[in-house]
C-alpha cells in the first residue's frame, strides 16, 4: 500500500512539474510573440529615414526610366504634284505635353505662294508620337488670300520596332472669301511608310488634295518625301 501511495505521489509531482513547465513555456512564447509583433509595427525615426532614402532612389530610377510627357519634332518634306499650286517645300514643328499637342507649319509653294497651318492635336490612343497612336486634329489653314478651318486625324502603326505606316486626313471647311468673293473647301489625304533611325525618321507618302468652289473642282496629288527629328 505504501508503495502504491508513493507511486501516486510521484506521478502527481511529475504532472505538476510538467504543467508548470508547459505553462511557463506557453507564457514565455506568448510574451516573445507579442514583442515580435510590437517590433514589426513600431515606428522609429531611423526606419522613416531609411524608407525616405529608398523612396528617393525609387523616384530617381523612375525619372530616369519613365518617358517625359514633353515631346518635340521638326520635319521638312517636299511634295511633288502636277499642280504647281500644291508643289513645294514645307517645314513643320510639333510640340506635345502628354496627350495634347500643337503643330505649326509653313508650306512654300510655286509662284511665291505660301500656306500656314496652326493645328491642335488630341491623342486618344498611344502615348508618344514615335509609336503607334491615333490623334484627332483641329485648326486653321491660312492661304495667300483666304483662310479655312480644318479638322482631321493622324494615325501611325508600327509593324516592327523601326518600321511602320502612317496616314493623315484633313477636311477643309468653307473658307473666308478671297478677293474675287470665292469660297474654297476640300480635303487632303496622305498615306505612306517610314523607317526610324533612333531619333531620325525618313518617310515617303503619297498625297491627294482636292479644292473646290461653287463653280469649279480641282484635284492633284503625288509623292512626298521628308525627314523628321524627334526630341
mmCIF file of the C-alpha atoms, coordinates in Angstrom:
data_MODEL
# 
_entry.id   MODEL 
# 
loop_
_atom_site.group_PDB 
_atom_site.id 
_atom_site.type_symbol 
_atom_site.label_atom_id 
_atom_site.label_alt_id 
_atom_site.label_comp_id 
_atom_site.label_asym_id 
_atom_site.label_entity_id 
_atom_site.label_seq_id 
_atom_site.pdbx_PDB_ins_code 
_atom_site.Cartn_x 
_atom_site.Cartn_y 
_atom_site.Cartn_z 
_atom_site.occupancy 
_atom_site.B_iso_or_equiv 
_atom_site.pdbx_formal_charge 
_atom_site.auth_seq_id 
_atom_site.auth_comp_id 
_atom_site.auth_asym_id 
_atom_site.auth_atom_id 
_atom_site.pdbx_PDB_model_num 
ATOM 1   C CA . UNK A 1 1   ? 0.000   0.000  0.000    1.00 0.00 ? 1   UNK A CA 1 
ATOM 2   C CA . UNK A 1 2   ? 2.797   2.378  0.870    1.00 0.00 ? 2   UNK A CA 1 
ATOM 3   C CA . UNK A 1 3   ? 4.461   1.661  -2.471   1.00 0.00 ? 3   UNK A CA 1 
ATOM 4   C CA . UNK A 1 4   ? 1.235   2.462  -4.312   1.00 0.00 ? 4   UNK A CA 1 
ATOM 5   C CA . UNK A 1 5   ? 0.794   5.720  -2.426   1.00 0.00 ? 5   UNK A CA 1 
ATOM 6   C CA . UNK A 1 6   ? 4.399   6.651  -3.134   1.00 0.00 ? 6   UNK A CA 1 
ATOM 7   C CA . UNK A 1 7   ? 3.945   5.945  -6.852   1.00 0.00 ? 7   UNK A CA 1 
ATOM 8   C CA . UNK A 1 8   ? 0.796   8.091  -6.950   1.00 0.00 ? 8   UNK A CA 1 
ATOM 9   C CA . UNK A 1 9   ? 2.568   10.907 -5.155   1.00 0.00 ? 9   UNK A CA 1 
ATOM 10  C CA . UNK A 1 10  ? 5.494   10.693 -7.555   1.00 0.00 ? 10  UNK A CA 1 
ATOM 11  C CA . UNK A 1 11  ? 3.209   10.791 -10.593  1.00 0.00 ? 11  UNK A CA 1 
ATOM 12  C CA . UNK A 1 12  ? 1.310   13.722 -9.138   1.00 0.00 ? 12  UNK A CA 1 
ATOM 13  C CA . UNK A 1 13  ? 4.505   15.670 -8.542   1.00 0.00 ? 13  UNK A CA 1 
ATOM 14  C CA . UNK A 1 14  ? 5.705   14.867 -12.032  1.00 0.00 ? 14  UNK A CA 1 
ATOM 15  C CA . UNK A 1 15  ? 2.381   16.040 -13.558  1.00 0.00 ? 15  UNK A CA 1 
ATOM 16  C CA . UNK A 1 16  ? 2.500   19.251 -11.551  1.00 0.00 ? 16  UNK A CA 1 
ATOM 17  C CA . UNK A 1 17  ? 6.072   19.867 -12.638  1.00 0.00 ? 17  UNK A CA 1 
ATOM 18  C CA . UNK A 1 18  ? 5.182   19.197 -16.288  1.00 0.00 ? 18  UNK A CA 1 
ATOM 19  C CA . UNK A 1 19  ? 2.185   21.508 -16.048  1.00 0.00 ? 19  UNK A CA 1 
ATOM 20  C CA . UNK A 1 20  ? 4.321   24.251 -14.555  1.00 0.00 ? 20  UNK A CA 1 
ATOM 21  C CA . UNK A 1 21  ? 6.930   23.846 -17.300  1.00 0.00 ? 21  UNK A CA 1 
ATOM 22  C CA . UNK A 1 22  ? 4.230   23.891 -20.015  1.00 0.00 ? 22  UNK A CA 1 
ATOM 23  C CA . UNK A 1 23  ? 2.588   26.966 -18.519  1.00 0.00 ? 23  UNK A CA 1 
ATOM 24  C CA . UNK A 1 24  ? 5.935   28.696 -18.233  1.00 0.00 ? 24  UNK A CA 1 
ATOM 25  C CA . UNK A 1 25  ? 6.879   27.873 -21.838  1.00 0.00 ? 25  UNK A CA 1 
ATOM 26  C CA . UNK A 1 26  ? 3.456   28.995 -23.061  1.00 0.00 ? 26  UNK A CA 1 
ATOM 27  C CA . UNK A 1 27  ? 3.737   32.265 -21.179  1.00 0.00 ? 27  UNK A CA 1 
ATOM 28  C CA . UNK A 1 28  ? 7.263   32.799 -22.488  1.00 0.00 ? 28  UNK A CA 1 
ATOM 29  C CA . UNK A 1 29  ? 6.140   32.018 -26.073  1.00 0.00 ? 29  UNK A CA 1 
ATOM 30  C CA . UNK A 1 30  ? 3.233   34.466 -25.864  1.00 0.00 ? 30  UNK A CA 1 
ATOM 31  C CA . UNK A 1 31  ? 5.475   37.189 -24.466  1.00 0.00 ? 31  UNK A CA 1 
ATOM 32  C CA . UNK A 1 32  ? 8.088   36.694 -27.190  1.00 0.00 ? 32  UNK A CA 1 
ATOM 33  C CA . UNK A 1 33  ? 5.453   36.607 -29.939  1.00 0.00 ? 33  UNK A CA 1 
ATOM 34  C CA . UNK A 1 34  ? 3.839   39.753 -28.631  1.00 0.00 ? 34  UNK A CA 1 
ATOM 35  C CA . UNK A 1 35  ? 7.177   41.548 -28.535  1.00 0.00 ? 35  UNK A CA 1 
ATOM 36  C CA . UNK A 1 36  ? 7.953   40.482 -32.090  1.00 0.00 ? 36  UNK A CA 1 
ATOM 37  C CA . UNK A 1 37  ? 4.601   41.873 -33.255  1.00 0.00 ? 37  UNK A CA 1 
ATOM 38  C CA . UNK A 1 38  ? 5.279   45.131 -31.465  1.00 0.00 ? 38  UNK A CA 1 
ATOM 39  C CA . UNK A 1 39  ? 8.714   45.355 -33.059  1.00 0.00 ? 39  UNK A CA 1 
ATOM 40  C CA . UNK A 1 40  ? 7.218   44.929 -36.540  1.00 0.00 ? 40  UNK A CA 1 
ATOM 41  C CA . UNK A 1 41  ? 4.668   47.698 -36.046  1.00 0.00 ? 41  UNK A CA 1 
ATOM 42  C CA . UNK A 1 42  ? 6.916   50.032 -34.062  1.00 0.00 ? 42  UNK A CA 1 
ATOM 43  C CA . UNK A 1 43  ? 7.658   53.379 -35.739  1.00 0.00 ? 43  UNK A CA 1 
ATOM 44  C CA . UNK A 1 44  ? 11.092  54.898 -35.354  1.00 0.00 ? 44  UNK A CA 1 
ATOM 45  C CA . UNK A 1 45  ? 12.961  57.834 -36.801  1.00 0.00 ? 45  UNK A CA 1 
ATOM 46  C CA . UNK A 1 46  ? 15.677  55.587 -38.231  1.00 0.00 ? 46  UNK A CA 1 
ATOM 47  C CA . UNK A 1 47  ? 13.045  53.499 -40.084  1.00 0.00 ? 47  UNK A CA 1 
ATOM 48  C CA . UNK A 1 48  ? 11.486  56.660 -41.509  1.00 0.00 ? 48  UNK A CA 1 
ATOM 49  C CA . UNK A 1 49  ? 14.868  57.922 -42.706  1.00 0.00 ? 49  UNK A CA 1 
ATOM 50  C CA . UNK A 1 50  ? 15.633  54.556 -44.294  1.00 0.00 ? 50  UNK A CA 1 
ATOM 51  C CA . UNK A 1 51  ? 12.232  54.474 -46.022  1.00 0.00 ? 51  UNK A CA 1 
ATOM 52  C CA . UNK A 1 52  ? 12.671  58.033 -47.282  1.00 0.00 ? 52  UNK A CA 1 
ATOM 53  C CA . UNK A 1 53  ? 16.078  57.153 -48.743  1.00 0.00 ? 53  UNK A CA 1 
ATOM 54  C CA . UNK A 1 54  ? 14.612  54.132 -50.528  1.00 0.00 ? 54  UNK A CA 1 
ATOM 55  C CA . UNK A 1 55  ? 11.808  56.279 -51.948  1.00 0.00 ? 55  UNK A CA 1 
ATOM 56  C CA . UNK A 1 56  ? 14.337  58.843 -53.125  1.00 0.00 ? 56  UNK A CA 1 
ATOM 57  C CA . UNK A 1 57  ? 16.227  56.169 -55.055  1.00 0.00 ? 57  UNK A CA 1 
ATOM 58  C CA . UNK A 1 58  ? 12.956  54.836 -56.466  1.00 0.00 ? 58  UNK A CA 1 
ATOM 59  C CA . UNK A 1 59  ? 11.955  58.330 -57.630  1.00 0.00 ? 59  UNK A CA 1 
ATOM 60  C CA . UNK A 1 60  ? 15.359  58.734 -59.263  1.00 0.00 ? 60  UNK A CA 1 
ATOM 61  C CA . UNK A 1 61  ? 15.011  55.388 -61.058  1.00 0.00 ? 61  UNK A CA 1 
ATOM 62  C CA . UNK A 1 62  ? 11.512  56.274 -62.261  1.00 0.00 ? 62  UNK A CA 1 
ATOM 63  C CA . UNK A 1 63  ? 12.643  59.684 -63.502  1.00 0.00 ? 63  UNK A CA 1 
ATOM 64  C CA . UNK A 1 64  ? 15.411  58.020 -65.497  1.00 0.00 ? 64  UNK A CA 1 
ATOM 65  C CA . UNK A 1 65  ? 13.211  55.285 -67.000  1.00 0.00 ? 65  UNK A CA 1 
ATOM 66  C CA . UNK A 1 66  ? 9.824   56.997 -67.389  1.00 0.00 ? 66  UNK A CA 1 
ATOM 67  C CA . UNK A 1 67  ? 9.331   58.831 -70.708  1.00 0.00 ? 67  UNK A CA 1 
ATOM 68  C CA . UNK A 1 68  ? 8.976   62.586 -70.408  1.00 0.00 ? 68  UNK A CA 1 
ATOM 69  C CA . UNK A 1 69  ? 5.449   63.902 -71.074  1.00 0.00 ? 69  UNK A CA 1 
ATOM 70  C CA . UNK A 1 70  ? 7.000   66.558 -73.327  1.00 0.00 ? 70  UNK A CA 1 
ATOM 71  C CA . UNK A 1 71  ? 7.754   65.729 -76.969  1.00 0.00 ? 71  UNK A CA 1 
ATOM 72  C CA . UNK A 1 72  ? 9.000   67.769 -79.895  1.00 0.00 ? 72  UNK A CA 1 
ATOM 73  C CA . UNK A 1 73  ? 9.540   67.063 -83.556  1.00 0.00 ? 73  UNK A CA 1 
ATOM 74  C CA . UNK A 1 74  ? 10.892  69.010 -86.503  1.00 0.00 ? 74  UNK A CA 1 
ATOM 75  C CA . UNK A 1 75  ? 10.161  67.908 -90.062  1.00 0.00 ? 75  UNK A CA 1 
ATOM 76  C CA . UNK A 1 76  ? 10.714  69.045 -93.601  1.00 0.00 ? 76  UNK A CA 1 
ATOM 77  C CA . UNK A 1 77  ? 9.355   67.433 -96.752  1.00 0.00 ? 77  UNK A CA 1 
ATOM 78  C CA . UNK A 1 78  ? 8.954   68.088 -100.441 1.00 0.00 ? 78  UNK A CA 1 
ATOM 79  C CA . UNK A 1 79  ? 5.658   67.457 -102.240 1.00 0.00 ? 79  UNK A CA 1 
ATOM 80  C CA . UNK A 1 80  ? 5.638   66.820 -105.995 1.00 0.00 ? 80  UNK A CA 1 
ATOM 81  C CA . UNK A 1 81  ? 2.375   67.173 -107.914 1.00 0.00 ? 81  UNK A CA 1 
ATOM 82  C CA . UNK A 1 82  ? 1.225   68.035 -111.402 1.00 0.00 ? 82  UNK A CA 1 
ATOM 83  C CA . UNK A 1 83  ? -0.484  71.107 -109.961 1.00 0.00 ? 83  UNK A CA 1 
ATOM 84  C CA . UNK A 1 84  ? 2.200   73.699 -109.079 1.00 0.00 ? 84  UNK A CA 1 
ATOM 85  C CA . UNK A 1 85  ? -0.127  75.320 -106.551 1.00 0.00 ? 85  UNK A CA 1 
ATOM 86  C CA . UNK A 1 86  ? 0.457   72.417 -104.146 1.00 0.00 ? 86  UNK A CA 1 
ATOM 87  C CA . UNK A 1 87  ? 4.045   71.565 -105.123 1.00 0.00 ? 87  UNK A CA 1 
ATOM 88  C CA . UNK A 1 88  ? 6.763   72.789 -102.820 1.00 0.00 ? 88  UNK A CA 1 
ATOM 89  C CA . UNK A 1 89  ? 8.713   72.543 -99.590  1.00 0.00 ? 89  UNK A CA 1 
ATOM 90  C CA . UNK A 1 90  ? 7.153   72.505 -96.124  1.00 0.00 ? 90  UNK A CA 1 
ATOM 91  C CA . UNK A 1 91  ? 8.504   72.920 -92.583  1.00 0.00 ? 91  UNK A CA 1 
ATOM 92  C CA . UNK A 1 92  ? 6.692   71.529 -89.539  1.00 0.00 ? 92  UNK A CA 1 
ATOM 93  C CA . UNK A 1 93  ? 7.105   71.908 -85.793  1.00 0.00 ? 93  UNK A CA 1 
ATOM 94  C CA . UNK A 1 94  ? 5.059   69.765 -83.371  1.00 0.00 ? 94  UNK A CA 1 
ATOM 95  C CA . UNK A 1 95  ? 5.171   70.103 -79.578  1.00 0.00 ? 95  UNK A CA 1 
ATOM 96  C CA . UNK A 1 96  ? 3.349   67.802 -77.137  1.00 0.00 ? 96  UNK A CA 1 
ATOM 97  C CA . UNK A 1 97  ? 2.585   67.889 -73.423  1.00 0.00 ? 97  UNK A CA 1 
ATOM 98  C CA . UNK A 1 98  ? 1.147   64.481 -72.552  1.00 0.00 ? 98  UNK A CA 1 
ATOM 99  C CA . UNK A 1 99  ? -1.835  63.838 -74.876  1.00 0.00 ? 99  UNK A CA 1 
ATOM 100 C CA . UNK A 1 100 ? -2.144  67.432 -76.116  1.00 0.00 ? 100 UNK A CA 1 
ATOM 101 C CA . UNK A 1 101 ? -0.078  68.978 -78.864  1.00 0.00 ? 101 UNK A CA 1 
ATOM 102 C CA . UNK A 1 102 ? 0.297   71.964 -81.167  1.00 0.00 ? 102 UNK A CA 1 
ATOM 103 C CA . UNK A 1 103 ? 1.547   71.945 -84.746  1.00 0.00 ? 103 UNK A CA 1 
ATOM 104 C CA . UNK A 1 104 ? 2.817   74.893 -86.764  1.00 0.00 ? 104 UNK A CA 1 
ATOM 105 C CA . UNK A 1 105 ? 3.796   74.513 -90.392  1.00 0.00 ? 105 UNK A CA 1 
ATOM 106 C CA . UNK A 1 106 ? 4.716   76.661 -93.363  1.00 0.00 ? 106 UNK A CA 1 
ATOM 107 C CA . UNK A 1 107 ? 4.447   75.496 -96.975  1.00 0.00 ? 107 UNK A CA 1 
ATOM 108 C CA . UNK A 1 108 ? 6.391   77.379 -99.651  1.00 0.00 ? 108 UNK A CA 1 
ATOM 109 C CA . UNK A 1 109 ? 4.680   76.691 -102.972 1.00 0.00 ? 109 UNK A CA 1 
ATOM 110 C CA . UNK A 1 110 ? 5.323   77.594 -106.585 1.00 0.00 ? 110 UNK A CA 1 
ATOM 111 C CA . UNK A 1 111 ? 4.747   81.173 -107.699 1.00 0.00 ? 111 UNK A CA 1 
ATOM 112 C CA . UNK A 1 112 ? 5.760   82.637 -104.314 1.00 0.00 ? 112 UNK A CA 1 
ATOM 113 C CA . UNK A 1 113 ? 2.586   81.280 -102.757 1.00 0.00 ? 113 UNK A CA 1 
ATOM 114 C CA . UNK A 1 114 ? 2.561   80.049 -99.171  1.00 0.00 ? 114 UNK A CA 1 
ATOM 115 C CA . UNK A 1 115 ? 0.326   78.325 -96.666  1.00 0.00 ? 115 UNK A CA 1 
ATOM 116 C CA . UNK A 1 116 ? 0.436   78.465 -92.869  1.00 0.00 ? 116 UNK A CA 1 
ATOM 117 C CA . UNK A 1 117 ? -1.185  75.876 -90.627  1.00 0.00 ? 117 UNK A CA 1 
ATOM 118 C CA . UNK A 1 118 ? -1.919  76.042 -86.906  1.00 0.00 ? 118 UNK A CA 1 
ATOM 119 C CA . UNK A 1 119 ? -3.324  72.739 -85.625  1.00 0.00 ? 119 UNK A CA 1 
ATOM 120 C CA . UNK A 1 120 ? -4.334  71.441 -82.197  1.00 0.00 ? 120 UNK A CA 1 
ATOM 121 C CA . UNK A 1 121 ? -3.681  67.724 -81.533  1.00 0.00 ? 121 UNK A CA 1 
ATOM 122 C CA . UNK A 1 122 ? -5.524  65.450 -79.105  1.00 0.00 ? 122 UNK A CA 1 
ATOM 123 C CA . UNK A 1 123 ? -4.069  61.944 -78.879  1.00 0.00 ? 123 UNK A CA 1 
ATOM 124 C CA . UNK A 1 124 ? -6.784  59.421 -77.985  1.00 0.00 ? 124 UNK A CA 1 
ATOM 125 C CA . UNK A 1 125 ? -4.664  56.272 -78.386  1.00 0.00 ? 125 UNK A CA 1 
ATOM 126 C CA . UNK A 1 126 ? -0.950  55.736 -77.774  1.00 0.00 ? 126 UNK A CA 1 
ATOM 127 C CA . UNK A 1 127 ? 1.496   57.591 -75.546  1.00 0.00 ? 127 UNK A CA 1 
ATOM 128 C CA . UNK A 1 128 ? 4.026   59.155 -77.940  1.00 0.00 ? 128 UNK A CA 1 
ATOM 129 C CA . UNK A 1 129 ? 4.492   60.435 -81.462  1.00 0.00 ? 129 UNK A CA 1 
ATOM 130 C CA . UNK A 1 130 ? 7.234   57.884 -82.144  1.00 0.00 ? 130 UNK A CA 1 
ATOM 131 C CA . UNK A 1 131 ? 4.888   54.959 -81.512  1.00 0.00 ? 131 UNK A CA 1 
ATOM 132 C CA . UNK A 1 132 ? 1.553   53.535 -82.588  1.00 0.00 ? 132 UNK A CA 1 
ATOM 133 C CA . UNK A 1 133 ? -1.059  56.228 -81.994  1.00 0.00 ? 133 UNK A CA 1 
ATOM 134 C CA . UNK A 1 134 ? -4.319  57.792 -83.139  1.00 0.00 ? 134 UNK A CA 1 
ATOM 135 C CA . UNK A 1 135 ? -4.641  61.572 -82.884  1.00 0.00 ? 135 UNK A CA 1 
ATOM 136 C CA . UNK A 1 136 ? -7.526  63.924 -83.606  1.00 0.00 ? 136 UNK A CA 1 
ATOM 137 C CA . UNK A 1 137 ? -6.783  67.334 -85.121  1.00 0.00 ? 137 UNK A CA 1 
ATOM 138 C CA . UNK A 1 138 ? -8.498  70.706 -85.496  1.00 0.00 ? 138 UNK A CA 1 
ATOM 139 C CA . UNK A 1 139 ? -7.110  74.053 -86.574  1.00 0.00 ? 139 UNK A CA 1 
ATOM 140 C CA . UNK A 1 140 ? -6.751  76.737 -89.220  1.00 0.00 ? 140 UNK A CA 1 
ATOM 141 C CA . UNK A 1 141 ? -5.109  76.823 -92.676  1.00 0.00 ? 141 UNK A CA 1 
ATOM 142 C CA . UNK A 1 142 ? -4.076  80.237 -93.978  1.00 0.00 ? 142 UNK A CA 1 
ATOM 143 C CA . UNK A 1 143 ? -3.629  80.517 -97.754  1.00 0.00 ? 143 UNK A CA 1 
ATOM 144 C CA . UNK A 1 144 ? -2.474  83.529 -99.721  1.00 0.00 ? 144 UNK A CA 1 
ATOM 145 C CA . UNK A 1 145 ? -5.782  85.375 -99.719  1.00 0.00 ? 145 UNK A CA 1 
ATOM 146 C CA . UNK A 1 146 ? -8.204  83.245 -97.687  1.00 0.00 ? 146 UNK A CA 1 
ATOM 147 C CA . UNK A 1 147 ? -8.432  81.079 -94.579  1.00 0.00 ? 147 UNK A CA 1 
ATOM 148 C CA . UNK A 1 148 ? -10.014 77.678 -93.794  1.00 0.00 ? 148 UNK A CA 1 
ATOM 149 C CA . UNK A 1 149 ? -10.951 75.959 -90.573  1.00 0.00 ? 149 UNK A CA 1 
ATOM 150 C CA . UNK A 1 150 ? -9.977  72.292 -90.661  1.00 0.00 ? 150 UNK A CA 1 
ATOM 151 C CA . UNK A 1 151 ? -10.458 69.018 -88.806  1.00 0.00 ? 151 UNK A CA 1 
ATOM 152 C CA . UNK A 1 152 ? -8.968  65.573 -89.269  1.00 0.00 ? 152 UNK A CA 1 
ATOM 153 C CA . UNK A 1 153 ? -6.825  62.814 -87.841  1.00 0.00 ? 153 UNK A CA 1 
ATOM 154 C CA . UNK A 1 154 ? -3.315  61.369 -87.829  1.00 0.00 ? 154 UNK A CA 1 
ATOM 155 C CA . UNK A 1 155 ? -2.568  57.678 -87.328  1.00 0.00 ? 155 UNK A CA 1 
ATOM 156 C CA . UNK A 1 156 ? 0.723   55.774 -87.083  1.00 0.00 ? 156 UNK A CA 1 
ATOM 157 C CA . UNK A 1 157 ? 1.065   51.994 -86.842  1.00 0.00 ? 157 UNK A CA 1 
ATOM 158 C CA . UNK A 1 158 ? 4.360   50.227 -86.150  1.00 0.00 ? 158 UNK A CA 1 
ATOM 159 C CA . UNK A 1 159 ? 4.734   46.769 -87.728  1.00 0.00 ? 159 UNK A CA 1 
ATOM 160 C CA . UNK A 1 160 ? 8.262   46.355 -86.388  1.00 0.00 ? 160 UNK A CA 1 
ATOM 161 C CA . UNK A 1 161 ? 10.427  48.238 -83.945  1.00 0.00 ? 161 UNK A CA 1 
ATOM 162 C CA . UNK A 1 162 ? 11.710  50.723 -86.530  1.00 0.00 ? 162 UNK A CA 1 
ATOM 163 C CA . UNK A 1 163 ? 9.215   50.424 -89.390  1.00 0.00 ? 163 UNK A CA 1 
ATOM 164 C CA . UNK A 1 164 ? 5.589   51.400 -89.813  1.00 0.00 ? 164 UNK A CA 1 
ATOM 165 C CA . UNK A 1 165 ? 2.944   53.199 -91.820  1.00 0.00 ? 165 UNK A CA 1 
ATOM 166 C CA . UNK A 1 166 ? 1.039   56.392 -91.181  1.00 0.00 ? 166 UNK A CA 1 
ATOM 167 C CA . UNK A 1 167 ? -1.844  58.323 -92.634  1.00 0.00 ? 167 UNK A CA 1 
ATOM 168 C CA . UNK A 1 168 ? -3.233  61.852 -92.314  1.00 0.00 ? 168 UNK A CA 1 
ATOM 169 C CA . UNK A 1 169 ? -6.632  63.123 -93.343  1.00 0.00 ? 169 UNK A CA 1 
ATOM 170 C CA . UNK A 1 170 ? -7.723  66.762 -93.098  1.00 0.00 ? 170 UNK A CA 1 
ATOM 171 C CA . UNK A 1 171 ? -11.011 68.252 -94.222  1.00 0.00 ? 171 UNK A CA 1 
ATOM 172 C CA . UNK A 1 172 ? -11.108 71.969 -95.047  1.00 0.00 ? 172 UNK A CA 1 
ATOM 173 C CA . UNK A 1 173 ? -14.357 73.743 -94.273  1.00 0.00 ? 173 UNK A CA 1 
ATOM 174 C CA . UNK A 1 174 ? -15.654 76.665 -96.313  1.00 0.00 ? 174 UNK A CA 1 
ATOM 175 C CA . UNK A 1 175 ? -13.083 79.426 -96.317  1.00 0.00 ? 175 UNK A CA 1 
ATOM 176 C CA . UNK A 1 176 ? -13.363 83.128 -95.898  1.00 0.00 ? 176 UNK A CA 1 
ATOM 177 C CA . UNK A 1 177 ? -13.969 84.747 -99.325  1.00 0.00 ? 177 UNK A CA 1 
ATOM 178 C CA . UNK A 1 178 ? -10.919 85.710 -101.375 1.00 0.00 ? 178 UNK A CA 1 
ATOM 179 C CA . UNK A 1 179 ? -10.500 88.948 -103.330 1.00 0.00 ? 179 UNK A CA 1 
ATOM 180 C CA . UNK A 1 180 ? -12.971 87.742 -106.000 1.00 0.00 ? 180 UNK A CA 1 
ATOM 181 C CA . UNK A 1 181 ? -15.572 86.601 -103.470 1.00 0.00 ? 181 UNK A CA 1 
ATOM 182 C CA . UNK A 1 182 ? -14.998 82.859 -103.938 1.00 0.00 ? 182 UNK A CA 1 
ATOM 183 C CA . UNK A 1 183 ? -15.007 80.437 -101.025 1.00 0.00 ? 183 UNK A CA 1 
ATOM 184 C CA . UNK A 1 184 ? -12.853 77.300 -101.030 1.00 0.00 ? 184 UNK A CA 1 
ATOM 185 C CA . UNK A 1 185 ? -13.249 73.922 -99.340  1.00 0.00 ? 185 UNK A CA 1 
ATOM 186 C CA . UNK A 1 186 ? -11.864 70.410 -99.838  1.00 0.00 ? 186 UNK A CA 1 
ATOM 187 C CA . UNK A 1 187 ? -9.598  67.872 -98.190  1.00 0.00 ? 187 UNK A CA 1 
ATOM 188 C CA . UNK A 1 188 ? -6.067  66.474 -98.145  1.00 0.00 ? 188 UNK A CA 1 
ATOM 189 C CA . UNK A 1 189 ? -5.140  62.821 -97.553  1.00 0.00 ? 189 UNK A CA 1 
ATOM 190 C CA . UNK A 1 190 ? -1.673  61.342 -97.084  1.00 0.00 ? 190 UNK A CA 1 
ATOM 191 C CA . UNK A 1 191 ? -0.603  57.715 -96.668  1.00 0.00 ? 191 UNK A CA 1 
ATOM 192 C CA . UNK A 1 192 ? 2.870   56.230 -96.620  1.00 0.00 ? 192 UNK A CA 1 
ATOM 193 C CA . UNK A 1 193 ? 5.618   54.374 -94.792  1.00 0.00 ? 193 UNK A CA 1 
ATOM 194 C CA . UNK A 1 194 ? 8.567   55.343 -92.616  1.00 0.00 ? 194 UNK A CA 1 
ATOM 195 C CA . UNK A 1 195 ? 11.794  53.983 -91.144  1.00 0.00 ? 195 UNK A CA 1 
ATOM 196 C CA . UNK A 1 196 ? 13.192  55.219 -87.812  1.00 0.00 ? 196 UNK A CA 1 
ATOM 197 C CA . UNK A 1 197 ? 16.893  55.518 -87.081  1.00 0.00 ? 197 UNK A CA 1 
ATOM 198 C CA . UNK A 1 198 ? 16.644  56.287 -83.372  1.00 0.00 ? 198 UNK A CA 1 
ATOM 199 C CA . UNK A 1 199 ? 15.615  59.984 -83.289  1.00 0.00 ? 199 UNK A CA 1 
ATOM 200 C CA . UNK A 1 200 ? 15.637  60.355 -87.119  1.00 0.00 ? 200 UNK A CA 1 
ATOM 201 C CA . UNK A 1 201 ? 12.719  59.313 -89.319  1.00 0.00 ? 201 UNK A CA 1 
ATOM 202 C CA . UNK A 1 202 ? 12.771  59.071 -93.106  1.00 0.00 ? 202 UNK A CA 1 
ATOM 203 C CA . UNK A 1 203 ? 9.340   58.839 -94.694  1.00 0.00 ? 203 UNK A CA 1 
ATOM 204 C CA . UNK A 1 204 ? 7.665   58.699 -98.058  1.00 0.00 ? 204 UNK A CA 1 
ATOM 205 C CA . UNK A 1 205 ? 3.983   59.402 -98.691  1.00 0.00 ? 205 UNK A CA 1 
ATOM 206 C CA . UNK A 1 206 ? 1.518   59.660 -101.497 1.00 0.00 ? 206 UNK A CA 1 
ATOM 207 C CA . UNK A 1 207 ? -0.857  62.592 -101.081 1.00 0.00 ? 207 UNK A CA 1 
ATOM 208 C CA . UNK A 1 208 ? -4.058  63.711 -102.713 1.00 0.00 ? 208 UNK A CA 1 
ATOM 209 C CA . UNK A 1 209 ? -5.565  67.178 -102.337 1.00 0.00 ? 209 UNK A CA 1 
ATOM 210 C CA . UNK A 1 210 ? -8.953  68.379 -103.555 1.00 0.00 ? 210 UNK A CA 1 
ATOM 211 C CA . UNK A 1 211 ? -10.006 72.027 -103.665 1.00 0.00 ? 211 UNK A CA 1 
ATOM 212 C CA . UNK A 1 212 ? -13.442 73.119 -104.765 1.00 0.00 ? 212 UNK A CA 1 
ATOM 213 C CA . UNK A 1 213 ? -15.532 76.251 -105.085 1.00 0.00 ? 213 UNK A CA 1 
ATOM 214 C CA . UNK A 1 214 ? -19.127 76.847 -106.076 1.00 0.00 ? 214 UNK A CA 1 
ATOM 215 C CA . UNK A 1 215 ? -18.090 76.829 -109.752 1.00 0.00 ? 215 UNK A CA 1 
ATOM 216 C CA . UNK A 1 216 ? -15.042 74.552 -110.005 1.00 0.00 ? 216 UNK A CA 1 
ATOM 217 C CA . UNK A 1 217 ? -13.336 71.442 -108.680 1.00 0.00 ? 217 UNK A CA 1 
ATOM 218 C CA . UNK A 1 218 ? -9.590  70.870 -108.867 1.00 0.00 ? 218 UNK A CA 1 
ATOM 219 C CA . UNK A 1 219 ? -7.534  67.988 -107.571 1.00 0.00 ? 219 UNK A CA 1 
ATOM 220 C CA . UNK A 1 220 ? -3.975  66.783 -107.754 1.00 0.00 ? 220 UNK A CA 1 
ATOM 221 C CA . UNK A 1 221 ? -1.535  64.560 -105.914 1.00 0.00 ? 221 UNK A CA 1 
ATOM 222 C CA . UNK A 1 222 ? 1.822   62.915 -106.000 1.00 0.00 ? 222 UNK A CA 1 
ATOM 223 C CA . UNK A 1 223 ? 4.745   61.651 -103.943 1.00 0.00 ? 223 UNK A CA 1 
ATOM 224 C CA . UNK A 1 224 ? 6.059   63.362 -100.830 1.00 0.00 ? 224 UNK A CA 1 
ATOM 225 C CA . UNK A 1 225 ? 9.494   62.716 -99.300  1.00 0.00 ? 225 UNK A CA 1 
ATOM 226 C CA . UNK A 1 226 ? 10.710  64.009 -95.975  1.00 0.00 ? 226 UNK A CA 1 
ATOM 227 C CA . UNK A 1 227 ? 12.715  63.659 -92.784  1.00 0.00 ? 227 UNK A CA 1 
ATOM 228 C CA . UNK A 1 228 ? 11.627  64.184 -89.165  1.00 0.00 ? 228 UNK A CA 1 
ATOM 229 C CA . UNK A 1 229 ? 13.640  64.662 -86.000  1.00 0.00 ? 229 UNK A CA 1 
ATOM 230 C CA . UNK A 1 230 ? 12.282  63.670 -82.565  1.00 0.00 ? 230 UNK A CA 1 
ATOM 231 C CA . UNK A 1 231 ? 13.338  65.233 -79.246  1.00 0.00 ? 231 UNK A CA 1 
# 
